[in-house]
């Protein structure tokens, strides 16, 4: 039921993003071309044939801009250049040219909420002093207390600790993340003009879209009021904060003015240039406001990533996401893992159980209408690396909260018996984070051409998704089917062709019959009369014509 080759259909129209499969490349950890232990743009370029053969439509690249790398590149010092760690602008141009020649589109990360403290604007702001035009580009404020010794309000950083840092002249500046990431003042016309120019700079170089980092955070409530429920526990994350109600620094109505100004820029370029929001909102209804013909094209559905391993949880999340997407006429965006979250193999139980569930969840996701985002290495079944030595961890949140995202950022294994498994050129032994010894069995080389491997499961599913009429962008929604408890089943149809996805979350094998012939399954099926037994924690696609 799996195949080692794929001939994906490449959409050429402006709506390519409506049913695309996008592969997230964490640039630092994908492929190292020069042996310094850090992934780079030339490494991506060399591995483009692998991604083409995998069957994805587009790549989303994490930030590769000039940066001190305090937060893995999400602290940008120059939005119009490539950090030497990753190569040059010429390397980027060569990479995107080759990607387009293979039918792969390129989405780049844009980080507009904050800059690096090394950005020339912030350096100028510190030098200019209180009340200066240079400081007006950021959010500086006087402190509270008799001598301004207290922060201007009670806001907490997402990375833990206060969201304010005091400078030598006594003023404080806001940073919702690390102190090395000062927040911009998005009510300042120069800030808005600067980022509109940054958009055009990369669009002119051929990028097909943008992933907008912290898309909900650029506008802060007027007057910077207190949150109102005291200082928050160090280490709480955005989704937990939003559970207490809308915050004065997230999801403010005025943020939509920014995207209404960006959409005409995107639309002025040919080829369906798009943008997807990394946005957290109090309700699905408020999240849906970021999407539409006059704002952004997509917003990540993190509820799917956060669903528990149960039929009820997945069905509720799917129904809600599809309903809200229908209201604004946009596709849903499904995701199971990314560079900020623990890999779903581990979230689902780790070990053999976690892998079984991760494989089944991938078939569930890829059968749904809309766009799917894959995180590098999930096609290999990689788990989270939980035992990294503390001294090697580089996530800035680790020192402030004890929580680390480094475990999902370990460079992926390509080939060979020893770490770093072909991450760099032949003979290179360097890797900015060490891979476990168990990853040899999960490498691309080990899994390629092996029936039943996770890599071949993904290749087969992506080939079918691209070729099957019932899974096309214009095939419509899903029809839920009656099943026993703990089982999810839905169908999608195109004319007389029906594709059914069944996922067994019940805890016991389930007999499935009457849906046609299996075309791909996450685990081996057993024939039972005219039907098949679907194992525990498994999924299957069946076709009836």
C-alpha positions as CSV (number, residue, x, y, z in Angstrom):
1,X,0.0,0.0,0.0
2,X,3.0,2.3,-0.2
3,X,5.2,3.4,-3.0
4,X,8.7,4.7,-3.2
5,X,8.1,7.1,-6.0
6,X,5.8,10.0,-6.5
7,X,4.6,12.1,-9.4
8,X,2.8,14.9,-7.6
9,X,0.5,17.3,-9.5
10,X,1.8,20.8,-9.2
11,X,-0.9,23.5,-9.1
12,X,0.0,26.4,-11.3
13,X,-2.9,28.8,-10.6
14,X,-3.2,31.6,-8.1
15,X,-5.1,29.5,-5.7
16,X,-2.3,26.9,-5.3
17,X,-2.2,27.5,-1.5
18,X,-5.8,26.3,-1.0
19,X,-4.8,22.6,-0.9
20,X,-1.0,22.8,-0.8
21,X,1.2,20.7,1.4
22,X,3.9,22.9,2.8
23,X,7.1,21.6,4.3
24,X,8.6,23.6,7.1
25,X,12.4,23.8,6.9
26,X,14.1,24.8,10.1
27,X,17.1,26.1,8.2
28,X,19.7,25.6,10.9
29,X,18.8,21.9,11.2
30,X,18.0,20.7,7.7
31,X,21.2,20.3,5.7
32,X,24.7,21.7,6.1
33,X,26.6,22.3,2.9
34,X,30.0,23.5,4.2
35,X,30.6,21.3,7.3
36,X,30.4,23.9,10.0
37,X,27.6,22.1,11.8
38,X,24.9,24.5,10.9
39,X,22.3,24.1,8.1
40,X,22.3,26.7,5.3
41,X,20.7,27.8,2.1
42,X,23.1,25.7,-0.1
43,X,22.2,22.7,2.0
44,X,18.5,23.3,1.2
45,X,19.4,23.7,-2.5
46,X,21.2,20.4,-2.5
47,X,18.3,18.6,-0.9
48,X,15.5,20.1,-3.1
49,X,15.2,16.8,-5.2
50,X,14.4,15.0,-2.0
51,X,11.6,17.4,-1.2
52,X,10.3,17.2,-4.8
53,X,10.2,13.4,-4.6
54,X,8.5,13.6,-1.2
55,X,5.6,15.3,-2.9
56,X,5.3,18.6,-1.2
57,X,4.2,21.8,-3.0
58,X,6.1,24.5,-1.0
59,X,8.8,25.1,1.6
60,X,8.4,27.4,4.5
61,X,11.9,28.6,5.6
62,X,12.5,29.8,9.1
63,X,14.4,33.1,9.4
64,X,17.8,33.2,7.6
65,X,18.3,37.0,7.9
66,X,21.2,38.7,9.6
67,X,20.8,38.0,13.3
68,X,22.8,37.6,16.5
69,X,20.9,34.3,16.8
70,X,19.7,34.9,20.4
71,X,16.4,33.3,19.4
72,X,17.4,31.1,16.4
73,X,17.0,34.0,13.9
74,X,13.7,35.3,15.2
75,X,15.8,38.3,16.4
76,X,16.4,40.0,13.1
77,X,19.1,42.7,12.7
78,X,18.7,43.2,8.9
79,X,15.5,42.1,7.1
80,X,17.1,42.5,3.6
81,X,20.1,40.3,3.9
82,X,21.2,36.7,4.7
83,X,23.2,35.9,7.8
84,X,26.7,34.6,6.8
85,X,25.9,31.5,8.9
86,X,23.3,30.6,6.2
87,X,25.0,32.0,3.1
88,X,24.5,35.0,0.9
89,X,21.7,36.6,-1.1
90,X,23.2,35.0,-4.1
91,X,22.7,31.6,-2.4
92,X,19.1,32.5,-1.8
93,X,18.6,33.5,-5.4
94,X,20.1,30.2,-6.6
95,X,18.1,28.2,-4.2
96,X,14.8,29.8,-5.1
97,X,15.6,29.5,-8.9
98,X,16.2,25.7,-8.5
99,X,13.1,25.3,-6.3
100,X,10.9,26.9,-8.9
101,X,12.4,24.8,-11.6
102,X,11.2,21.7,-9.6
103,X,7.7,23.1,-9.1
104,X,8.4,24.0,-5.4
105,X,7.3,27.3,-4.0
106,X,9.1,29.2,-1.3
107,X,7.5,30.8,1.8
108,X,9.7,32.9,4.0
109,X,9.3,33.8,7.7
110,X,8.6,37.5,8.4
111,X,9.2,38.7,12.0
112,X,7.3,42.1,12.3
113,X,6.5,42.2,16.0
114,X,10.0,42.9,17.1
115,X,13.6,43.4,15.8
116,X,16.9,42.4,17.3
117,X,18.4,44.7,19.8
118,X,21.3,44.8,17.3
119,X,19.0,46.3,14.6
120,X,20.3,49.8,13.6
121,X,17.0,51.3,14.6
122,X,17.3,50.1,18.2
123,X,21.0,51.0,18.5
124,X,20.0,54.5,17.4
125,X,17.1,54.6,19.8
126,X,19.4,53.8,22.8
127,X,21.8,56.5,21.7
128,X,19.2,59.1,21.1
129,X,17.6,59.1,24.5
130,X,14.1,59.7,25.9
131,X,11.5,61.5,23.7
132,X,13.6,61.2,20.5
133,X,12.1,60.3,17.1
134,X,14.4,57.2,17.2
135,X,12.8,55.9,20.3
136,X,9.3,56.4,18.9
137,X,9.8,53.5,16.6
138,X,9.8,51.2,19.6
139,X,7.7,51.0,22.8
140,X,9.8,52.9,25.4
141,X,8.1,54.2,28.6
142,X,8.9,55.7,31.9
143,X,8.7,53.4,34.9
144,X,6.4,53.5,37.9
145,X,7.4,54.2,41.5
146,X,8.9,57.2,43.1
147,X,12.0,57.0,40.9
148,X,10.7,55.1,37.9
149,X,12.3,51.9,39.4
150,X,9.2,49.7,38.6
151,X,8.2,48.5,35.2
152,X,5.5,50.6,33.4
153,X,3.0,47.8,33.8
154,X,2.6,44.2,34.9
155,X,3.1,42.5,31.5
156,X,5.1,39.2,31.4
157,X,7.4,38.0,28.7
158,X,6.3,34.9,26.8
159,X,9.7,33.5,27.6
160,X,9.2,34.2,31.3
161,X,10.0,37.1,33.6
162,X,9.1,40.8,33.1
163,X,8.3,42.0,29.6
164,X,10.3,45.2,30.3
165,X,14.0,46.0,30.5
166,X,15.4,49.2,31.9
167,X,18.1,51.1,30.1
168,X,20.9,53.3,31.5
169,X,18.9,56.6,31.3
170,X,16.0,55.2,33.3
171,X,13.4,54.4,30.7
172,X,12.1,50.9,30.0
173,X,11.5,49.2,26.7
174,X,8.9,46.5,26.0
175,X,9.9,43.0,24.8
176,X,7.2,40.3,24.7
177,X,9.9,37.8,24.2
178,X,13.6,38.0,25.0
179,X,15.2,41.3,26.1
180,X,17.2,41.0,22.8
181,X,13.9,41.3,20.9
182,X,12.5,44.8,21.5
183,X,8.9,45.3,20.3
184,X,8.2,47.8,17.5
185,X,5.6,50.5,17.7
186,X,3.3,49.6,14.9
187,X,1.4,52.9,15.2
188,X,4.5,54.6,13.9
189,X,4.2,55.3,10.1
190,X,7.9,54.6,9.5
191,X,7.5,51.1,10.9
192,X,4.6,50.4,8.6
193,X,6.4,51.8,5.6
194,X,9.6,49.8,6.4
195,X,7.8,46.5,6.4
196,X,5.8,47.2,3.3
197,X,9.2,47.8,1.6
198,X,10.6,44.5,3.1
199,X,7.6,42.6,1.6
200,X,8.4,44.1,-1.8
201,X,12.1,43.3,-1.4
202,X,11.5,39.6,-1.1
203,X,8.5,39.5,-3.5
204,X,10.8,41.0,-6.1
205,X,13.3,38.1,-5.4
206,X,10.5,35.6,-6.2
207,X,9.2,34.4,-2.9
208,X,5.7,33.0,-3.1
209,X,4.5,33.8,0.4
210,X,5.2,34.8,4.0
211,X,4.6,33.2,7.3
212,X,3.8,36.0,9.7
213,X,5.4,35.5,13.1
214,X,3.3,36.7,16.1
215,X,0.8,38.0,13.7
216,X,-1.6,38.8,16.5
217,X,0.9,40.8,18.6
218,X,1.9,43.9,16.7
219,X,-0.6,46.3,18.1
220,X,-0.8,47.0,21.9
221,X,-3.7,48.6,23.6
222,X,-3.5,52.3,23.9
223,X,-2.0,53.4,27.2
224,X,-0.3,50.0,27.8
225,X,-2.8,49.1,30.6
226,X,-2.1,46.4,33.1
227,X,-3.2,42.9,32.3
228,X,-5.4,43.2,35.3
229,X,-4.9,39.9,37.1
230,X,-1.4,40.4,38.5
231,X,2.0,39.0,37.5
232,X,1.7,35.8,35.7
233,X,3.5,32.6,36.5
234,X,6.8,32.4,34.8
235,X,6.8,30.2,31.7
236,X,3.1,30.3,30.9
237,X,2.5,30.2,27.1
238,X,0.3,32.2,24.8
239,X,-2.5,29.8,24.7
240,X,-2.7,29.6,28.5
241,X,-2.7,33.4,28.7
242,X,-5.5,33.7,26.3
243,X,-7.5,31.4,28.4
244,X,-7.9,34.3,30.8
245,X,-9.4,36.5,28.2
246,X,-8.1,38.9,25.5
247,X,-4.8,40.5,26.5
248,X,-3.8,44.2,26.0
249,X,-0.9,43.1,23.9
250,X,-2.6,40.4,21.7
251,X,-5.3,40.3,19.1
252,X,-6.2,44.0,19.2
253,X,-8.7,45.1,16.5
254,X,-6.3,47.6,15.0
255,X,-3.9,44.9,13.9
256,X,-6.2,44.2,11.0
257,X,-5.4,47.6,9.5
258,X,-1.9,46.3,8.9
259,X,-3.0,43.3,6.9
260,X,-5.5,45.3,4.9
261,X,-2.5,47.4,3.8
262,X,-0.4,44.3,3.0
263,X,-3.0,42.4,0.9
264,X,-2.9,44.8,-2.1
265,X,0.9,44.5,-2.2
266,X,0.7,40.7,-2.3
267,X,-2.1,40.9,-4.9
268,X,0.0,43.2,-7.1
269,X,2.4,40.4,-7.9
270,X,1.6,37.5,-10.2
271,X,1.4,33.8,-9.3
272,X,-0.7,33.7,-6.2
273,X,1.5,35.3,-3.6
274,X,0.1,34.5,-0.1
275,X,0.6,35.0,3.6
276,X,-0.3,32.8,6.6
277,X,-0.7,34.1,10.1
278,X,0.8,32.5,13.2
279,X,-1.9,34.0,15.3
280,X,-3.4,33.1,18.7
281,X,-6.9,34.3,19.5
282,X,-9.3,33.9,22.3
283,X,-11.9,32.2,20.0
284,X,-12.0,30.6,16.6
285,X,-14.2,33.4,15.5
286,X,-11.6,36.0,16.3
287,X,-8.9,33.9,14.6
288,X,-11.0,33.8,11.5
289,X,-10.9,37.6,11.3
290,X,-7.3,37.5,10.1
291,X,-8.4,35.7,6.9
292,X,-10.3,37.0,3.9
293,X,-10.0,38.6,0.5
294,X,-8.8,41.9,2.1
295,X,-6.4,40.5,4.7
296,X,-4.3,37.3,5.0
297,X,-4.9,34.0,3.1
298,X,-4.6,31.6,6.0
299,X,-4.1,31.3,9.7
300,X,-2.7,28.2,11.4
301,X,-5.2,26.0,13.2
302,X,-3.3,25.2,16.3
303,X,-6.3,23.5,17.9
304,X,-5.7,20.5,15.6
305,X,-2.1,20.3,16.9
306,X,-3.4,20.5,20.5
307,X,-6.2,17.9,20.1
308,X,-5.9,15.0,22.5
309,X,-5.7,11.4,21.2
310,X,-9.5,10.8,21.1
311,X,-12.2,10.7,18.4
312,X,-14.2,13.3,20.2
313,X,-11.4,15.8,20.5
314,X,-10.3,15.4,16.8
315,X,-13.9,15.7,15.5
316,X,-14.7,18.8,17.6
317,X,-11.6,20.5,16.4
318,X,-12.2,19.5,12.7
319,X,-15.8,20.6,12.7
320,X,-15.0,24.0,14.3
321,X,-12.1,24.7,11.9
322,X,-14.1,23.8,8.8
323,X,-17.1,25.9,9.9
324,X,-15.0,29.0,10.7
325,X,-13.1,28.6,7.4
326,X,-16.3,28.4,5.5
327,X,-17.5,31.7,6.9
328,X,-14.6,33.6,5.5
329,X,-14.2,31.5,2.3
330,X,-10.7,30.4,3.1
331,X,-9.0,26.9,3.5
332,X,-8.2,25.4,6.8
333,X,-4.5,25.0,7.7
334,X,-3.7,21.7,9.5
335,X,-0.5,21.2,11.4
336,X,0.7,18.5,13.8
337,X,4.2,19.7,14.7
338,X,6.5,22.8,14.3
339,X,9.7,24.3,15.6
340,X,8.0,25.6,18.7
341,X,6.1,22.4,19.8
342,X,7.1,19.0,21.0
343,X,7.1,16.6,18.1
344,X,3.8,14.7,17.9
345,X,5.4,11.2,18.1
346,X,6.4,12.1,21.6
347,X,3.1,14.0,22.4
348,X,1.2,10.9,21.5
349,X,3.0,8.7,23.9
350,X,6.5,8.3,22.4
351,X,8.0,4.9,21.5
352,X,6.1,2.5,19.3
353,X,2.7,3.8,20.5
354,X,3.6,7.4,19.7
355,X,4.9,6.4,16.3
356,X,1.7,4.4,15.5
357,X,-0.5,7.3,16.5
358,X,1.7,9.9,14.6
359,X,1.4,7.9,11.4
360,X,-2.3,7.6,11.8
361,X,-2.7,11.3,12.5
362,X,-0.7,12.1,9.4
363,X,-3.2,10.2,7.2
364,X,-6.1,11.9,9.0
365,X,-4.6,15.4,8.4
366,X,-3.7,14.7,4.8
367,X,-7.2,13.5,4.0
368,X,-8.9,16.7,5.2
369,X,-9.8,19.6,3.0
370,X,-7.4,22.6,3.0
371,X,-3.7,23.1,3.4
372,X,-1.4,20.9,5.4
373,X,1.9,22.0,7.0
374,X,4.5,19.4,7.7
375,X,7.5,19.9,10.0
376,X,10.9,18.6,8.8
377,X,11.6,15.1,10.0
378,X,8.0,14.2,10.7
379,X,8.0,12.2,7.5
380,X,10.8,10.1,9.2
381,X,8.8,9.6,12.4
382,X,11.3,11.5,14.5
383,X,10.5,11.8,18.2
384,X,11.4,14.7,20.5
385,X,15.0,14.6,21.8
386,X,14.4,14.8,25.5
387,X,17.8,14.2,27.0
388,X,19.9,17.1,25.5
389,X,22.6,18.3,27.9
390,X,21.6,21.6,29.5
391,X,24.9,23.2,28.4
392,X,24.1,22.6,24.7
393,X,20.5,24.0,24.8
394,X,20.2,27.3,22.9
395,X,16.6,28.2,23.3
396,X,16.5,31.6,25.2
397,X,13.4,30.5,27.0
398,X,15.4,27.7,28.7
399,X,17.4,30.0,31.0
400,X,14.3,32.0,32.0
401,X,11.7,29.2,32.4
402,X,13.5,25.8,32.2
403,X,11.4,25.0,29.2
404,X,13.2,24.3,25.9
405,X,12.2,23.9,22.3
406,X,15.6,22.5,21.3
407,X,14.4,18.9,21.3
408,X,12.4,19.4,18.2
409,X,15.2,21.3,16.4
410,X,17.9,18.6,16.4
411,X,19.3,18.2,12.8
412,X,17.5,15.5,10.8
413,X,19.3,12.3,9.8
414,X,20.0,11.7,6.2
415,X,22.4,8.7,5.9
416,X,25.2,6.7,7.6
417,X,25.6,4.7,10.8
418,X,26.9,7.5,13.1
419,X,25.7,11.0,14.1
420,X,25.3,13.5,12.6
421,X,24.0,11.1,9.9
422,X,25.0,13.0,6.7
423,X,23.8,16.3,8.0
424,X,27.0,17.8,6.6
425,X,29.3,16.9,3.7
426,X,31.1,13.6,3.6
427,X,33.5,13.3,6.6
428,X,31.9,16.2,8.6
429,X,31.2,15.3,12.2
430,X,29.9,18.7,13.3
431,X,26.3,19.4,14.3
432,X,25.0,22.3,16.4
433,X,22.8,19.9,18.4
434,X,23.6,16.2,18.7
435,X,21.4,13.5,17.3
436,X,20.6,10.4,19.3
437,X,22.3,7.1,18.4
438,X,18.8,5.6,17.7
439,X,18.3,7.9,14.8
440,X,20.3,5.7,12.4
441,X,17.2,3.5,12.0
442,X,15.2,6.6,11.1
443,X,17.4,8.2,8.5
444,X,16.3,9.0,5.0
445,X,18.6,6.4,3.5
446,X,17.5,3.7,5.9
447,X,13.8,4.2,5.2
448,X,13.9,4.9,1.4
449,X,12.3,2.1,-0.6
450,X,11.4,0.1,2.5
451,X,7.7,-0.9,2.4
452,X,5.9,0.2,5.5
453,X,8.5,2.8,6.6
454,X,7.2,6.2,7.7
455,X,9.0,7.9,4.8
456,X,7.3,5.7,2.3
457,X,3.9,6.1,4.0
458,X,4.2,9.9,3.6
459,X,5.4,9.6,0.0
460,X,2.4,7.3,-0.9
461,X,-0.1,9.5,0.9
462,X,1.2,12.7,-0.7
463,X,1.1,11.1,-4.2
464,X,-2.5,10.0,-3.7
465,X,-3.5,13.4,-2.2
466,X,-2.1,15.2,-5.2
467,X,-3.6,12.9,-7.8
468,X,-6.9,11.9,-6.3
469,X,-10.0,13.9,-7.5
470,X,-11.8,13.5,-4.2
471,X,-8.9,15.2,-2.4
472,X,-8.6,18.2,-4.8
473,X,-9.0,21.8,-3.6
474,X,-12.4,22.0,-5.3
475,X,-13.7,18.6,-4.1
476,X,-15.7,20.1,-1.3
477,X,-15.9,19.2,2.4
478,X,-16.3,16.0,4.3
479,X,-19.2,13.8,5.2
480,X,-19.0,12.1,8.6
481,X,-19.9,8.5,8.6
482,X,-21.6,6.5,11.4
483,X,-19.1,4.4,13.3
484,X,-18.6,2.7,16.6
485,X,-17.2,4.5,19.6
486,X,-13.6,5.7,19.3
487,X,-13.6,5.6,15.5
488,X,-13.5,8.5,13.1
489,X,-14.7,8.0,9.5
490,X,-15.4,10.6,6.9
491,X,-15.7,10.6,3.1
492,X,-14.9,13.0,0.3
493,X,-16.3,12.7,-3.1
494,X,-15.7,13.8,-6.7
495,X,-18.4,12.6,-9.0
496,X,-18.8,8.8,-8.6
497,X,-15.4,8.5,-6.9
498,X,-15.4,8.4,-3.1
499,X,-12.4,8.4,-0.8
500,X,-13.0,7.4,2.9
501,X,-10.6,7.9,5.8
502,X,-11.1,5.8,8.9
503,X,-9.0,6.3,12.1
504,X,-9.2,3.8,14.9
505,X,-8.7,5.5,18.3
506,X,-10.9,2.9,20.1
507,X,-8.3,0.7,21.8
508,X,-9.3,-2.5,19.9
509,X,-9.1,-3.6,16.3
510,X,-12.1,-2.5,14.2
511,X,-13.7,-4.2,11.3
512,X,-14.3,-1.9,8.3
513,X,-16.3,-3.0,5.4
514,X,-18.3,-1.3,2.6
515,X,-16.0,1.6,1.9
516,X,-14.1,0.1,-1.1
517,X,-10.5,-1.0,-1.5
518,X,-7.6,0.3,0.7
519,X,-5.2,2.6,-1.1
520,X,-2.9,3.5,1.8
521,X,-2.8,2.5,5.5
522,X,-0.6,3.5,8.4
523,X,-0.4,-0.1,9.6
524,X,-0.9,-3.5,8.0
525,X,-4.5,-4.6,7.6
526,X,-5.9,-8.1,8.1
527,X,-8.5,-9.5,5.7
528,X,-11.8,-10.4,7.5
529,X,-14.5,-11.7,5.1
530,X,-15.3,-8.9,2.6
531,X,-13.7,-6.3,4.9
532,X,-10.5,-5.6,6.8
533,X,-9.5,-5.4,10.5
534,X,-8.0,-2.0,11.2
535,X,-5.4,-2.2,14.1
536,X,-5.4,0.0,17.1
537,X,-4.0,3.5,16.6
538,X,-4.1,3.1,12.8
539,X,-5.7,4.9,9.8
540,X,-6.6,3.9,6.3
541,X,-7.8,5.5,3.1
542,X,-10.3,3.4,1.0
543,X,-11.6,4.2,-2.5
544,X,-14.9,3.3,-4.1
545,X,-15.5,4.2,-7.7
